[in-house]
């Protein structure tokens, strides 16, 4: 379960019991996401009582929980005495960690400043949807989850944006920004920059050059280094991303 707090559903123990790889030590095999083939699920002390399972040609995802997200309940968590939030970052990209930390930093600051009037702007939810995730749920934190807390048809992730590059530097004299590629990216694409301070801005790659200074119109190679024109200074470690176009 991703994002924060209360991973006590029992699913997190499956990896250790089934494979010997402890999810609490960063070695999770994500056993709760596996495709299980079965028709009825029974419990030892309830003989004759079965939970019917529906499955297709791929199996069933009976333990495939949605991702935990409690950003709307920060005041309740703080009043309950929670003084630290764990944002799960293992097996996640730098884009995931940077985006989620940025959103929760703003949320915690707002909550701390005025807990009684705390609210969650739509922009924060939009940001959380940009990273690779499963649909969100409050899990066991607010109430006993019903069937809508799980995804039964697939274990795939969803996201609204692809992470395509990192800003590695900026030359004020040449007015050029330097990047390291993380996904195939082309000149002229409408992109977005996530800055280290959490702000975002639109950006379009123009006058792209490779490391040798040769003009290029795309950066297709893994971790390819390139530069592009930019009148505005770009901060190092800003993340470059593009909106996913759904067909």
Secondary structure as the mmCIF struct_conf table of DSSP 4:
data_model
#
loop_
_struct_conf.conf_type_id
_struct_conf.id
_struct_conf.beg_label_comp_id
_struct_conf.beg_label_asym_id
_struct_conf.beg_label_seq_id
_struct_conf.end_label_comp_id
_struct_conf.end_label_asym_id
_struct_conf.end_label_seq_id
BEND BEND1 UNK A 3 UNK A 5
BEND BEND2 UNK A 9 UNK A 10
HELX_RH_AL_P HELX_RH_AL_P1 UNK A 11 UNK A 19
BEND BEND3 UNK A 20 UNK A 20
HELX_RH_3T_P HELX_RH_3T_P1 UNK A 23 UNK A 25
TURN_TY1_P TURN_TY1_P1 UNK A 26 UNK A 26
HELX_RH_3T_P HELX_RH_3T_P2 UNK A 31 UNK A 33
BEND BEND4 UNK A 34 UNK A 34
STRN STRN1 UNK A 36 UNK A 36
BEND BEND5 UNK A 39 UNK A 39
STRN STRN2 UNK A 40 UNK A 42
TURN_TY1_P TURN_TY1_P2 UNK A 44 UNK A 45
BEND BEND6 UNK A 46 UNK A 46
TURN_TY1_P TURN_TY1_P3 UNK A 47 UNK A 48
STRN STRN3 UNK A 50 UNK A 52
STRN STRN4 UNK A 56 UNK A 56
TURN_TY1_P TURN_TY1_P4 UNK A 57 UNK A 58
STRN STRN5 UNK A 59 UNK A 60
TURN_TY1_P TURN_TY1_P5 UNK A 62 UNK A 63
STRN STRN6 UNK A 65 UNK A 65
HELX_LH_PP_P HELX_LH_PP_P1 UNK A 66 UNK A 66
STRN STRN7 UNK A 67 UNK A 68
HELX_RH_3T_P HELX_RH_3T_P3 UNK A 71 UNK A 73
HELX_RH_AL_P HELX_RH_AL_P2 UNK A 74 UNK A 79
TURN_TY1_P TURN_TY1_P6 UNK A 80 UNK A 81
TURN_TY1_P TURN_TY1_P7 UNK A 90 UNK A 91
HELX_RH_AL_P HELX_RH_AL_P3 UNK A 94 UNK A 113
HELX_RH_3T_P HELX_RH_3T_P4 UNK A 115 UNK A 117
HELX_RH_AL_P HELX_RH_AL_P4 UNK A 122 UNK A 130
BEND BEND7 UNK A 131 UNK A 132
STRN STRN8 UNK A 133 UNK A 133
HELX_LH_PP_P HELX_LH_PP_P2 UNK A 134 UNK A 135
STRN STRN9 UNK A 136 UNK A 137
TURN_TY1_P TURN_TY1_P8 UNK A 139 UNK A 142
BEND BEND8 UNK A 143 UNK A 143
HELX_RH_3T_P HELX_RH_3T_P5 UNK A 147 UNK A 149
STRN STRN10 UNK A 150 UNK A 150
BEND BEND9 UNK A 152 UNK A 153
STRN STRN11 UNK A 158 UNK A 158
BEND BEND10 UNK A 160 UNK A 160
STRN STRN12 UNK A 161 UNK A 171
TURN_TY1_P TURN_TY1_P9 UNK A 172 UNK A 175
STRN STRN13 UNK A 176 UNK A 181
BEND BEND11 UNK A 182 UNK A 183
STRN STRN14 UNK A 185 UNK A 186
TURN_TY1_P TURN_TY1_P10 UNK A 187 UNK A 188
STRN STRN15 UNK A 190 UNK A 194
TURN_TY1_P TURN_TY1_P11 UNK A 196 UNK A 197
BEND BEND12 UNK A 198 UNK A 198
STRN STRN16 UNK A 200 UNK A 204
BEND BEND13 UNK A 207 UNK A 207
STRN STRN17 UNK A 209 UNK A 210
TURN_TY1_P TURN_TY1_P12 UNK A 211 UNK A 212
BEND BEND14 UNK A 213 UNK A 213
STRN STRN18 UNK A 215 UNK A 215
BEND BEND15 UNK A 217 UNK A 217
STRN STRN19 UNK A 218 UNK A 219
BEND BEND16 UNK A 221 UNK A 221
TURN_TY1_P TURN_TY1_P13 UNK A 222 UNK A 223
STRN STRN20 UNK A 225 UNK A 229
BEND BEND17 UNK A 231 UNK A 232
TURN_TY1_P TURN_TY1_P14 UNK A 236 UNK A 237
STRN STRN21 UNK A 239 UNK A 243
HELX_LH_PP_P HELX_LH_PP_P3 UNK A 244 UNK A 246
#
